[in-house]
Amino acid sequence: MQWFLAYALSYRSIEAMMAERGFSVDHSIINRWVLQYSPQLNVAFRQKKKRVGKQWRMDKTYVKVKGQ
């Protein structure tokens, strides 16, 4: 699941990677794992994610409107 969520890989390419490592897993099983466990992982990761900060700073910007 980590490979699918972290990288842009297809289920079949992950199946081939697992076969190279000696695991016999079908691509449909990987799809089921992703559908079942990714919401749980998302909740767990969001709980541990730290806030960016309390203050936001913004620089001055200039926007042209009708050439001015």
N, C-alpha and C positions, 0 to 999 in steps of 0.2 A: 504494500500500500504506500509506503514511503516514496518509492520510485515513481508511482503514478501521480501522487499528489505534489511532489517536489519538482518533477521534470515532465516535459511534454512527451510522454511515452504512451504507446498504445498498449492495450491489454495483451495483444499477441507478442509484442516485443518484450514485454515483461515475462510472458510465458517462456520465451526463448532464453531470456537471461536466467530464469530459474532452472531451466533444463541444463544449461551450462554448469550450474552449481550443483547438479545432482538431484533436484526436486522435480517431481512430476506433478504439475499443477495445470489445470485447464484454464483458458482465459475467462470462461464464464464464472469460475470460482473466484477469480480475482475481482471481477465486476461485482459479485455479491459481497465480497469483503469490503470493497470501497463503499458500496451503498449502505452496508450495515454499520461500519465502524467510523466513517468519516464524520458524521454528525457528533458522535461522542468525542472524537478527538478535537473537533472544533470547539466544543464547549470547554473541554479541559484546557486547551491552549489559550482560549480567551480569558479564562479565570486567572491564569498565571501571567498574562501579558501585563506589563507595566504601563502606567499612563505616560504619555509623552512629556507632559509638564503642565504646570498650572498657568504659566504665562505664555502668551503668544505675542511675538513682535512682528511688526510689519513695516517695511521700508516705504518711503515715499515712491509713488509711481505716477507716471504721466500717461494719460490716455488721449489720443487724438480723436476729436469728434468733428467731422466734416472739415478736416484739414487744419484745425486749430488746436 
